[in-house]
Amino acid sequence: MKMRTPMDTCNWKCILAATDFSALGNRAVAAAHELAEKFAAELHVLHVVDTASFNTVVSDAYAGAPDLLEQAEEAARIQLDERVLDSDGSGPPTRKALWRATVPAPAITQYATDERIDLIVMGTHGRRGMAHLLMGSVAERVVRTASCPVLTVHHPEHEFITPDMPASVAHV
């Protein structure tokens, strides 16, 4: 008899991979692709162009900022094309999306709501302490606000490490 897992009871028909084009974002796209194949789901690959940071840096330095934003979007479109696996059509049906937003997390959750996404897959750096406090986490905000489950993919070099058990517990 085959043992059932919680994944066997899922009915995911639309899976979203949110990517920032980092190595971690690539891992999230690959994981979402694999899940979309397993569940015969449609795969959405989304990149959010963060206009807030772009406008702050660029518009102060250059009057042609709108042209640069369009160039950045075109570069993002090219990268989206590169992220879509199985360009020969053998993989799951895939939709690419590029959104402009001043804050990525609400854009991701809004896209998920608009497109009736069943699962969001995205990378997380797993920052802690001061780095987390200063930089925040898009993934954390999406986890807290999404109306569907969110699967976070960690960096491959980060292992789940548990502290050693106290000697009094270990010898019970």
Buried (B, 14 or more C-beta within 10 A) or exposed (E): EEEEEEEEEBEBBBBBBBBBBEEBBBBBBBBBBBBBBEBEBBBBBBBBBBBEEBBEEBBEEEEEBEEBBEEBBEEBEEBBEEBBBEEEEEBBEBEBBBBBBBEBBBBBBBBBEEBEBBBBBBBBBBBEEEEEEEEEBBBBBBBEBBEBEBBBBBBEEEEEEEEEEEEEEEEE
